[in-house]
Amino acid sequence: MVLLAGWFLMFAWNRSGGGVGDSYELIARFPNVAGVSVGTEVRVSGLKVGRVVAQELDPDTWQAVVRLAIDRKVSLPADSAAAITSEGLLGGTFIALMPGGDSERLMPGDEITDTQGATDLMGLVGSVINRTGSASADSRPNSAGN
């Protein structure tokens, strides 16, 4: 029973972002991190290479500062980009890293400067619905028969 409880605690610790194993930390700033929390996966080409370990608000720029723990086996070019994306309309959110072509590598503590924040899906759906609604209303003939 004690072993089972110990295993559960280790699982929960690793899942929450507490245990990052053999990794190094990178920083990324985003204008919007909706759906991202501690423990959110970081992926390259769809494969998990790390996770979010901390988030905070920069009071000077009003951007979200996200700290990422990246597997030491993954050496990213210095011009790599990061984007918050989702697996689909109902899928979970993750941070996708897109490696660049620079020969220099990101070092522990470096910042990924090319970032794209989360997309407001509900806002996009609303704008499509509103455009569709107004277009169909404009295309109807008026009561004068025109």
N, C-alpha and C positions, 0 to 999 in steps of 0.2 A: 504494500500500500504506500509506503514511504517512497519507494522507487517511482511509482506511478505519479505521485504528487510532485516529485522532483522533475520528472520528465515534462509534466504539464507546465510547471513554472519556467523551465528552459524554453519550451515551445512558445509560451506567451511572451517571454522576454525577447526572443529572436523575432517573433512576429510583430512586436510593437516597435522594433527599431532599436532596442536596447543592445542587443548583441549584433555587432557588425562584422565579427570575424577579422580576417586579414584584409583590411580595406584602407583606403585613404579618402580624405574629405575634400570635396569641391564645393564651391558656392555658386549659386545662380540667383539672379534677381528677376522677378516677374511682376508685371502690372496687375495680374489677376491669378490667384492660385485656387480658384473654386474647385472643390473636389479633391484637393491634395491635402494629405495629413501625414503625420509621422508614421512611417511604415509603408507609405506608397511606393510601389515598385519603380525602379529606373531601368529602362530597357535600351538596348542597342540592337537594331534589326529584329525587334520582337523578342529578344532573349533578355532575361533578367540579369543585370550586371550590378545592381545596387538597390539602395532604398533611401528614402527621405529620413533623416535623423533629427532634424530640427527646422523650425520656421519662426520668423520674427518679422516685425514691421520696421522698416527703416524710417525713422521719424523725419528725416530730411527730404527724402525722395518720395515717400509714401508708397514705396514698392515693397513687395514681400521678398525677404531674403530667405532662401531655402538652402539648407545644408544637405549635401548628398554624400553618402558613404558608397564608394565605388570599389569593386573587387580589384585587388592589386594586380591581378592577371590582365586587367583591361587598361591599356595605355592609350589614352585619347590624344589626338592632335590638338594643338593649342587653339586652332580655329574651329573647334567643334561647336555645334549649336544644340540648344535644348528647347523642347516644346512640350507643353502640357496637352495631352490628347486623351481620347477615350477609345474603348474597344468597339463602340457603336452607340446607338441611341440609348440602350439600356445597360451598356457595359461599364466597367469600372474605369477610373481615371488613372493614368500613369504618366511618367515623364519620359519622353523619347529623346535619346541623345543621337545626333547625327554627326558622325565623325567627319572632320574636314580633311584637307590634304596637306597641312603644314607638317614640316619635318620636326618642328619642336613639339614637345609633349606637355600636357597639363601636369603640373606638379601638385603635391598635397597642399591644400590651402588656396590654390588658384581659383579664379572666377571665370565661369563661362559667361561671356558678354553677349553673345548672340542668342537671345531667348524670345520665346513667343508664349504669351499667357494663355490661360484657358479661354475657350470660346463659349460664349453664352448661348447654348443651344435653344433654350426657351425663347430668348430674344430673336434668334434667327427664325424659328418656327413662327413666332408672332408676326415678324415682318413679312414673311412669305404669305401668311394668311391675310394680313391687311392689304398687301399688294394685290392678291388674287381677288379679295372682296371688292376693292375699289375699282379694279379693272373691269370686273363683270358689271358693276353698277354703271360705269361710264359707257359700256357698250350697248346697254338697253336703250331702245327708242323711247323718246319722251312721249307724253300723252297727246301731243299734237300730231303724232303719226310720222314724225321724221325719223 
